Amino acid sequence: FNLAGMAREAGFKATFEFDNLEDLVTQLPEVMSATGPVFVSLKVNHENEVPDFYMGNTGQAMRELMAHLGA
């Protein structure tokens, strides 16, 4: 499935696809400053056991990520 392509066709102004953490880190300022609506597709591969389910606050998680990255 090309989720970012589907999002573009659905009218998202900005779409991003990442399957590499370094690319995400490099382009995160662009993602965060894009005019919405914004769609981000992240491909995640778990090398080991899948972690326990986490129900967190997305906004808080993004603030923590941005603080960690110094952005």
Beta strands, then each sheet from edge to edge (+ up, - down):
strand 1: 14-18
strand 2: 38-42
sheet 1: 1+ 2+
end
